[in-house]
Amino acid sequence: MDRHTRQRIARLYQGSLQRGYVRGKLASDPVYAAVAARIDGTALPLLDIGCGIGLLGQYLHAQGHHQPYLGLDHDPRKILAGQRAVQRAGLDAMMRLQQADAAELPAQQGHVALLDVLHYLPAVRQPALLRDAARHLSPQGCLIIRNVLREANWRFHATRVEEFFLHASGWISGGAQHYPSAGELREPLEQAGLEVRIEPLRGRTPFNSYLVVAHHPR
Ligand SMILES: C[S@@+](CC[C@H](N)C(=O)[O-])C[C@H]1O[C@@H](n2cnc3c(N)ncnc32)[C@H](O)[C@@H]1O
């Protein structure tokens, strides 16, 4: 995504702090491009669970992906910021953001995204959310998860330090509850009949992030 487009999207949000965050995130985080690559060529709707301020939807639209986008997040401040941005961009017809907990998914099937969300749920809720996300996949849909995985390495420790500062800043309320292992992610998805692929997705960060892509056998 070019600089001009990043600036245009950032101006949809309020305040210099949030605009700076949006510019930086779009410039440095490879996850949105990774999602775009997985849903390319399909018109299926996308359900973005824990959508934050709806940046994935803005990114996809700017890159020419015009399928319906529904973002859910339990934080009313982020949903309001995201809704304002959608209105400013004139994207009300294709992008919707709603305040909801991840436990209350609407009846929609298509692609599903779960980006940097899972670890905010306690361990006991994670398999249920993964199974629920799998049920929201259509036969051609892709479930795309990005998360830090629990591993005994320095990247995992760097992640926990970053999470401490994020929580202290107030940007994410509640804080991290449980970082899943690769096995904990894989098991409920495979039990739901999905093929699962897990690969590192760190970009230029020191964090122990992985991309998990799951879909029905093709
Ligand atoms: C690190 S942010 C990621 C935002 C977005 N997915 C992205 O990558 O741009 C994690 C988001 O998950 C949301 N979240 C955490 N627990 C949630 C839950 N139980 N239900 C809905 N949203 C949740 C937080 O409010 C926050 O916006």
PDBQT file of the ligand as one rigid body, heavy atoms in Angstrom, charges set to zero:
ROOT
HETATM    1  C1  LIG A 301      -4.760  -6.177  19.224  1.00  0.00    +0.000 C 
HETATM    2  S1  LIG A 301      -6.379  -5.689  18.803  1.00  0.00    +0.000 S 
HETATM    3  C2  LIG A 301      -6.508  -6.254  17.135  1.00  0.00    +0.000 C 
HETATM    4  C3  LIG A 301      -7.477  -5.436  16.306  1.00  0.00    +0.000 C 
HETATM    5  C4  LIG A 301      -7.673  -5.898  14.875  1.00  0.00    +0.000 C 
HETATM    6  N1  LIG A 301      -8.004  -7.311  14.814  1.00  0.00    +0.000 N 
HETATM    7  C5  LIG A 301      -6.445  -5.620  14.025  1.00  0.00    +0.000 C 
HETATM    8  O1  LIG A 301      -5.617  -6.524  13.852  1.00  0.00    +0.000 OA
HETATM    9  O2  LIG A 301      -6.295  -4.510  13.530  1.00  0.00    +0.000 OA
HETATM   10  C6  LIG A 301      -7.385  -6.881  19.666  1.00  0.00    +0.000 C 
HETATM   11  C7  LIG A 301      -8.864  -6.542  19.625  1.00  0.00    +0.000 C 
HETATM   12  O3  LIG A 301      -9.631  -7.624  20.160  1.00  0.00    +0.000 OA
HETATM   13  C8  LIG A 301     -10.731  -7.070  20.849  1.00  0.00    +0.000 C 
HETATM   14  N2  LIG A 301     -11.266  -8.095  21.760  1.00  0.00    +0.000 N 
HETATM   15  C9  LIG A 301     -10.638  -8.689  22.787  1.00  0.00    +0.000 A 
HETATM   16  N3  LIG A 301     -11.445  -9.573  23.395  1.00  0.00    +0.000 NA
HETATM   17  C10 LIG A 301     -12.623  -9.546  22.722  1.00  0.00    +0.000 A 
HETATM   18  C11 LIG A 301     -13.864 -10.238  22.873  1.00  0.00    +0.000 A 
HETATM   19  N4  LIG A 301     -14.053 -11.121  23.848  1.00  0.00    +0.000 N 
HETATM   20  N5  LIG A 301     -14.874  -9.964  22.014  1.00  0.00    +0.000 NA
HETATM   21  C12 LIG A 301     -14.697  -9.042  21.026  1.00  0.00    +0.000 A 
HETATM   22  N6  LIG A 301     -13.540  -8.347  20.836  1.00  0.00    +0.000 NA
HETATM   23  C13 LIG A 301     -12.513  -8.600  21.671  1.00  0.00    +0.000 A 
HETATM   24  C14 LIG A 301     -10.142  -5.872  21.562  1.00  0.00    +0.000 C 
HETATM   25  O4  LIG A 301     -11.135  -4.946  21.963  1.00  0.00    +0.000 OA
HETATM   26  C15 LIG A 301      -9.219  -5.310  20.464  1.00  0.00    +0.000 C 
HETATM   27  O5  LIG A 301      -9.855  -4.357  19.673  1.00  0.00    +0.000 OA
ENDROOT
TORSDOF 0
